[in-house]
Amino acid sequence: MELIRGLTAEYATVKAYLPRSKKAVPFPSDGKYDKKEWLAIGDEYGPVARVGELVQVTKIDFDDNKLILQINNGLNVKGKWYERIEGGVGGGQSTVPMSRNQSRSAGTTIAVVFPGRMPAVKPAEIKTMLAPVLDFEKRSATENYFETLPPEIQEAIKAKRAEIGMNRDQVKMAMGQPRDRIRESKDGLESEDWIYGYPPGKITFVTFANGKVTKVKDSYAGLGGATAPQPKPQQ
């Protein structure tokens, strides 16, 4: 429980190549990981983020000799229904198919592997082990930044929702990395939509213009992939 509380939702700055992978990327507890292996793993889906960018630990799991950390909600590439999903973007009437060529997820999973059965370790010790690839110390700057935000923005971030007027960093703090980004140019104006959620369930479209959120729209997508207004809860 201490590890879950001390690591879940923690932010870290990427220090080295961090590949996306469907399987947990192995990281020995002594920090001596195989950089060539990580590069080879990244050949299929590419890196999670560039060096210097923030990522977030979104889930913790345990095995006999492993501590498994999900980063940015992991990688989900299952199901060909992605090719059929359509969503309105940029406030216009047109829809854009979310093709499989676009990024489905910015996440991955890291398995910290111990030589024997996993010992009793503290969250700070895990952060030190991961220091070759992730810097958790810079999170204090994120915390300080959070304290400077207006109360309404702080409340939105705590509630994990996007609000009009937020910038990209604030939306990432609230909702994490989007699973898709779609850019559109209309009448000389450029906008960008970030898409969160997977069918079946709620799909959230966050529209940016000039670096600020101008629209937030929630839709519901069934197994067929088409989106519709989210149904009202039954009385």
Order of alpha helices (4+ residues) and beta strands (2+ residues): alpha-beta-beta-alpha-beta-beta-beta-beta-beta-alpha-beta-alpha-alpha-alpha-beta-beta-beta-beta-beta
